[in-house]
Amino acid sequence: MAKIAVFHNTLDFEGGADMVCLRVCAALSGSHEVTLVTLSETAPERVAAKFDIPFDASVATPPANRPLAAGLNLIAPYVGPQLPARSVALRAYLRRRLDEFDAVVSTANEIALPGPSVQYVHFPQFHGHRTETTDAGRLDGVWSRLAAPTRSQLRDRTRLLANSAWTADVTADLYGVRPTVCHPPVDPIDGRAWADREPVVLVLGRIAPDKRVLDAIDVIDRLNERGHALRCHVVGSAPAAYREYVRQVETAAAQRDTVRLETDASRERVETLLGRYRYGLNMKPTEHFGMAVAEYVAAGMVPFAPNEGGQVDVLDGDDRLLFHGVTGAVDAIATALDTDLRPFLARDRFTTDRFATAVRRHVSAIIR
């Protein structure tokens, strides 16, 4: 049994990356002594319960963790991207305790570490100015100098993983090292037969500007203008860091009979809705993987997403489901309605067992 530190910069956004973190903890806890190292206002047990994941790890946080995390959430709308800043601060704390662990698993992207590690990249957090696919923020250069790994570090004692082929390509462009693709875990979700499902469009995921929830509402407006009597149900967490955007979405939903907004739904509630509705929509163009899109597939829905990013993996590159922009989304959904398109993608491509087995294999390789 090895002592493993799972490094995760924050659980406060309660999104797909946080689910992956907790799945890693669960996968390793049975055979190793696991400590989750994080800078979070949100309790890991709460997020684990939301995703229905057992949590049996120790938790280590920096001094003044809660007020520091709360302060970072408070200033987030004004300072821009802060995940790299959290990673830098948390890395400084972890480095003081590295002698306590046999290896580190980062579920918070790439990070400079002196010892053996497995690093799971949702999207590269450093050197953002070198790519056009992200808003790097003004302090990207500072954070990159402080904590970005070198090519040799990533090649020597690091197992580098990525959530999609697209993310792996971006990472390879930045670092000259291509990660192994390890899709996040998404198990099949029980649901109604197609004939019993409601013709509602579910928009699932964090309510934040990058998710373009307001664009999704615009798509529903346009489809109704075309004569398609469609309703939309927006379901997702409402992080304090995005409170201004959440207010805009709340206002837009309140002004329409066709849109319903639900925040902080339980995992049981989310799965009920996934199994009740026919259609799922994602509007973020450069989704790193597309956890919500994968859940649409796993639940037997007809999913739609932009023809960019990791969600192309999830939708198997099928042009009937992929689109460009708001107009493209309207056209794709309208065509599916007109032709009575039914679900056709395999629902069991990304199971938890597959993911857990891969994580344990990679960790075993670095602690031998």
N, C-alpha and C positions, 0 to 999 in steps of 0.2 A: 504493500500500500504506500503510495507516494503522497506527498503534501503538495497540493495544486492550488495556486492562486488564480482565480478567474477575474480578470481585469475588465471592468465595464464602467465607462466614464459617468453614466447616469441612467437611472431607471425612470426619471421624471417624465419622459415623453410617452411612456407606456405603449410603445409601438413594436413593430416587427423585430427590430434589433434587440429589444429587451426580452422578447419572447425567445429569441435564439440564445441569449445569455442564460436564461433560466433553464432552457432545454439542455444546454451544455452542463450546467450545474447538476441537473438531474441525471444526465448520462454518466457523469463521473463519480457521483456521490456513493454509489454502491460499492465501488472498488478502490476509491481514493479518499483521502481527507481533503475536503474542498472548502476553501475560504473565498467568498465573493468580496472583492475589493471594489468599492464604488463610492461616488460622491453624489448622493441622492437625498432629496427631501422625502421621496416616496419609499415606504417600507417594501422590501423585496417580497415579503409574504403577501402583500396586497396585490402586487402585479402578478405574482404566481397564481393567486386565486382567480384573478381575472382571466388568465389563460388556461386555467385548470391544470396546472403543472405542480407536481409535488416539490416542495422545497425543503431540503435537509442539509443546508450548508451553513457554515459560520459566516458572519458578516464583519468586515473590517472597514471602517470609514475614517477619514482624516479628522483631526481635532476641529471642533466647531462645524462639523459636517452639515447639520440641518440649517443653521442660519446662513452658512456660506451658500448652500444649494438654493435656499429660498431667495437669497440676494441675487444670485445668477439668474434665476427664473424671472425675478422682478425687472432686471435691466435688459433682458433678452431682446425685447422689441426695439431697443435703442442702439444696441451694440452689434447686432448682426450675429453671424455664426459663432457659437461658443463651445461646441463640442470639442474642438481641438484645445481650447483653453482648459476645459475640465480634464482632458487627457493629460495635459502638461502638469497640472496641479496634482492629479492623482498619481501620476508616474513618480513625482518627487516623493510622495508618501510611500509608495510601494518600494522604491529603491532602498529606503531605510530598513525595510523588512525582508528584503530578498533572501537573506540567509535562512529564513524560516521555511522556505519553499524549495521543492525539488524542480519545479517548472511552473511556467505561467501560461495560461490560455487567455489571450486577449479576444474578447468579443466586441471590442470597441475599435476595430480597424487596426492599421499598422502602427507600431510604436517601437522606439529604440529601447531594447532591453539587452543586458549583458549576458544572460543565461539562456538556456533552452526554452523555446516557446512555440506554441501554436497560435497563429494570429488569423482571425477570421475577419475578412474585409467586406463590409457591407458597401462601402465606398471609401476610397482613400481620403483621409482627413487632413493630410499635409500636402504642400506644394500645389494647392488648388489653383494658383495663378497660372500654372502650366497647362491647364485644361479648360475648355470652354463649357464643360458640363456642370459647373457648380459656381455658386457665389462664394468665393474664397474669403471675403472679408478683408478689411484693411490690415489686420495683424497676422495674416497667413504666413508671411515671411518670418515673423518673430517665433510663432509656434513651431514652424518647420525647423528653424535652426535649433530650437531647444529640445525637440523630441522626435523628429522624423528619423527613421532608420536609414542606414546606408545600404547600398546594394550588397555589400559584403556581409553585413549583419543578417540580411534576409536570406542569403544563400548559405550561411555557415550553420547556424543552430536553430533555424526557424522553419517551421512547416507553415507555409502561407496558403490560406484557403480564401475562396471568394464565393459570394452567393449566386453569381450568374456568369455566363460567358462574357457578357458585356462589361461587368465590373472587372473581371479578370483581364480583359483587354486594356481597360483604362489603367489598371494597376501596372501592367507590363509596360505601357507607354511611359509611365512616370518613373518606375524603378528598374526597368530592365529585367525583372523577374516576374514570370507569369504564375499566378496562384493556381492551385488545383480547384476546379469548380466543385462545390459542395452545397447543393441547393438546401435552403432552410426546410425544417420539418412542417408538413401540413398533412394531416390525416384525413381520410374520407369522412364526410359529415352526412349524417342521416337527414333525409328530407322527404317531402311529399312526392307523389307521382306527378309528372309534368302536367297532366290534365287538372290536377287539384291545386296547382300553384297559382298565386296571384300575379297578374301582369304588372308587377311593380319593379322599378329600377332601384336596386340597393347601392348606395355609395358608402362604402365601409372604410374606416381608417381614421388616422389622426386628423383633426380639423386644424389645418395649417395652410399658409399661403402656397407652399410648394405642392400641396395635394390638389389645389385648384378646385375646391369644392364649389365656389361660385360659378366656375365654368360648367360644372356638372348641372347646376340648377339652370343655367342658360340653355344647356342641351335639352333639358326637359321642357322648358318654355317653348323652344323651337319645334320640338316634336308635337306638342299639343297644338301649336299654331298650324301644323300640317294636317291636323285632324286625328292624330293618334292620342287616344284618351289614356295617357300614362301618368302614374303617380311616382313620386320619388321619396325614398326614405334614407336620410343621411344619418349614419350611426358611427360614432367615433369618440375617442377621448378628446377633451378640451384642455390641453395643457396651459398653465398660467402664462408660459412664455409667448403664447399666441393669442392672448385674450382679445386683442384689438380685432384680429381677423375673425375670431369666434363670434364676436358681437355682430360683425357684418353678416356672417352666415345666419345667425339668429334672426336678424332683421329681415333678410331675404326670405327665410322660411316663413316667418310670421305674416308676410305680405302675400303668400300664395296658399291656396287650398290644395295645390298639387304636391306640396313639399312638406315633409315632416322631419323634424330634427330630434335626435335622441343622443344625449351625451352620457358617457361613462356607463354604458350598458354592461351587464354581467356577461360572462362567457356563455352561460346557458342561454341568455336572451339572444346574443349574437348568433349562436348556432340555430336557434329556433327561426330567426329571420332568414338566415342563409338557406334553410330548408323549406321556407314558405314561399319565397319569391322566385320569379323566373330569370330575371336579368341582373347582372352586376356591372358596374361602371367604375373605371378608374380614369382620372384625367391628368395625372402627373406624367409629363413626357419622358423624363429620364429616370423612371423608377428603377432603383438599383436591383431589385428582384421583383417585387410586387406581391407581397404577402396576401393582401386582400384579393388580388386577382387569382392567386393560387387557391384561396379559400372558395372563391366563386366556382372554380373548376371542381374542387373537392366536394362541393355540396350539390353538384349536378345542375348548376345554373348555366346560362349562356353569358359568358363574360366579354367585356369590351375594354380595350386599353390602347393607348398610343403605340404606334409602330416604332418605338425607341426603347432602349434600356433593357433591363433584365426580363421584363414582362413578355418580350418576344420569345424567350425560352419557355415561359409558362404557357403561352398560347400556341406554341409549336409553329410560330411563324405563319399562322393561317390568316390570309387577307380578309376573310369574312368577319374576323374579330378585331382586327387592328386598323387604326385610322391615324390621320394627321389633323390636329386642331379640332375646334368646336364643330365646324361644318362637317368635317369628316366623321366625327362621332355621330352627328345627327343622321348622316346618310347611312352609316353602317347599321345603326339601330333600326332605322326605318326599313331598310332592306330586309333585316332579320324578321321584323314584324310582318312585312308583306309576304315573305316566303315561308313563314312559320318555321324558322330555323330552330332545331332542337339541340340539346347538349350532345357532344360527340367526343370530347377529349377524355382520356383516361383519368379517373378520379384518385388513383393510388400511386402516382408517380413520385411523390415527395413525402413518404411516410416517416414518422418519428423513429421507428426501428432502424430504418436505413440511415438516418442522420446520426443517431446515437452510436451505431456501430462504426460509422466513419470517424466520429470524434474520438471514440476510445482507441481506434487503430492509430490515429495520428498522434495522440498523446503517448501511447505506449512506445511509439517509435523514438520519441525524444527523451524518455526517461530510462532507457536501457543502459 
